[in-house]
Amino acid sequence: MSARDPAGSAGRSAAPRLWGGAFESEVDPVIDAYTRSLPFDHRLAAADLVGCLAHARMLFETGVIDPASSRAILKGLSSLLLRVEAGELEVGGGDEDVHTWIERQLTEEIGDAGRRLHTARSRNDQTAVALRLWQRSEVERAVTAAVGFAGALLEHARQHTGTALPGYTHMQRAQPTSLAQHLLAHAWSVLADAGRLRRAHRTAGLCPLGAGAMAGSPHRIDPRRSAQLLGMEAPYPNTMWAVADRDYAAEALFASALTMVHLSRWAEEVILWTSSEFGFARLQDRAAKGSSIMPQKKNPEPAEILRGKSGRAVGNLVSLLVTVKGLPLTYNSDLQEDKEALFDAFDTVGSSLRVARVLAESLEFDREAMAAALEGSYITATDLADQLAVAGVPFRSAHERTGAVVRAAQERGVELWQLPASELRTLVPEIEDTDALLAALHPEASLAAHGSYGGPAPERVAEQIELAASRLQEERRWLDERKPPPVYRAHLDGELLAEAIPGGAA
Ligand code: ARG
């Protein structure tokens, strides 16, 4: 075999490499299999083609590539993108990565003009732009799923502002709360998650195209125009940072890990509440699974699996941070490891948010079980201490005095609100209206009394629901405002070759 014959007898793959002019022999198959990224980065094909379209269009507009070649390239890329999106063209085979695959497909399709596309570009800026574009559309999908879950929680909350149940601290019954208040606490978490995911959308909006391998280009390119064609906010201000930076991915991984941690806490409560021990809710059959041996069982398996998946979400974040730590500038092949973590993170957070929503929608609450759980634990003792404080007793003393009242109720085996008025009057002489005091020790009265801002009193919760609904609206508006990149719209409209593609950030 000739040293200059890459497809010679030692060549295992039919796919030509992008390099090899200076290599004397083929890469060992073991090394080849280990270093290729096509088996996973095929998922970037559509995003990469969009990045290619923007690059090609910029090269055309700046005159870096002649009009005839540019036309052929743009047409070829557009046709590839149509077929990839329609699933007519399988992205796979022996190529090193998705970028190599695209260049080979293009050149096979349009001939030698395809060999000009890589002018003023490297796979280092190419892969970076594709991953950013991919992340941006995945964030949109994840925010959509987050909005769905938060909306389901809000729906339940509207029905249950007056449904009382114990709130827990240290996993012990603490004070009365409402089901609406409890569910809204989860809704606020997921709304905050949506906000963090959106931040990762913004961070991914710096465009690395034109950074080349790391030093930009001697050609008269226009990185601002590339960014504009992709609907990204701006080009990177530094070509070395452009190809070395993975902060946007780290932010997305953090946002998705934290979302998964929140969903795990939600899942844990679904599991507890649907247990026989709590019995606060039942899961409809569509959201439960059975046991292969115990016919009576209905297991909250989706919630358990959701809780379990939070581990890998945190792992994905750690994986990228450790990969990037200690890397010298600029691009190093270690960075190829960014992709699977990010892919898995978005697969996990998207499907989990959708599952969390189905779990929420299929919960049937048992008001009586919740009400029963408000008894037997002197859950309004703090209300008595607060009443004493209102009557002028320092809270610390009121706390001690209430302890004595709790003991009296325990000795009689009654609830605080069932104590004989005469006994309560002796124990708490500072409060004249004993009947009113007894009434105030009912859980519903406690709920109504906790009307401080953000508290569980039904009218506060009603205000809170409005606030959460308008936050949800903000997320929906943001989603409505998302537009595909200008170059992608031009591709869909068949106007890639038209005089002007309107720019402007999406
Ligand atoms: N497959 C590579 C990645 O995912 C693309 C960039 C490779 N650049 C290079 N010079 N090998 O990061």
Residues whose N, C-alpha, C, O or C-beta is under 5 A from the ligand:
A	BS01	LIG	S37 D97 R123 N124 T127 L335 Q336
